[in-house]
Amino acid sequence: MPGRRHEGALPDASEEEAALAAVLKADVDALAGDIGERNDGRIDALRDAADLVAGRFNDAGYSAVQRHSFDVGGTRFDNLVAEVP
């Protein structure tokens, strides 16, 4: 592989990196634990997950977060689209 491999202990995370790690962990916990399985049989969980992700896109400064909705068998599904500022 190109580049040099790291040897030794990793440096401590900066305050910003530690804060980001905490937010990411909370999001994974919410998606995997609180919201749980997401599929067409658990449409409320699927929508809760989409709401969480859309909110995080907004928090991160992405502009124009949109939902592109489509229907399958009478159930509405959403794709999220976020534009990099």
N, C-alpha and C positions, 0 to 999 in steps of 0.2 A: 504494500500500500504506500502511496506517496506520503511524504511528510515524516515527521519524527514522532515516535510514540512517547507518551508521558511516563515518567518514572517517578516514584515516590508518592508522598501524600498530596492530595489535592489541596489547593489553597482554600481558606475559609470563604464562604459565600459573602458577598457584600450585603449591606442592608437591603438594597433594591432586589438583589437576587433572592434573598431569604423571604422577602415580602411576596415576590412573584411565586416562589415555591409554595408558600402557604395558600395563596389564591388558587393555584393549580390543584393542590391537594384537596381543597374544599370543593372545587368543581368536580373532580373525579369522584369524591365521596358522594356528592349530590347525584351525579349521573349514575354511578354504579350502585349506590346504596339507597338513597332516599327515593329517587325516581325509578331506578331499577330497569328491568327488561322493557324494551321499547320495540313495538312492532304493530302490525295492523290489528292484532287482538287486544292491544293495550294502547289504544289511540290517545287516551288522556296523558299517559306517561310520555308518549312520543311528542305530544304538543308541549308538555312541561319542559322536556329537554330542549325543544326548539326555542322556547321562551328564554331559557337559561343561556343558551348559546347566543341568541340575538342580543340579549342584555350584555353579555361579555364582549361581543363585537362593538356595541355602542360604547361601553366602558373603555375599550382599547382605542377609541377614536376613529373607527371605521365609519365612513360616511355612507349615507343612503342604504342602510340595511333594509332589504326588501324580502318579502315572502313571495315566492313564485309557487302558487297553489295549483294542484291538479287533482282530479277525481279518479278514483279506482273503485268500482263496484259500489258507488254511492258514499264512499268515505273520502273526505278531503285530506290530502297530504300537502306538506309545504317543503320546498327547498329554500334555504336561506342564501341570499346573495349579499355580500358586503364589498364595498369598494375601498381600496387602499387610498388613503388621502394623499 
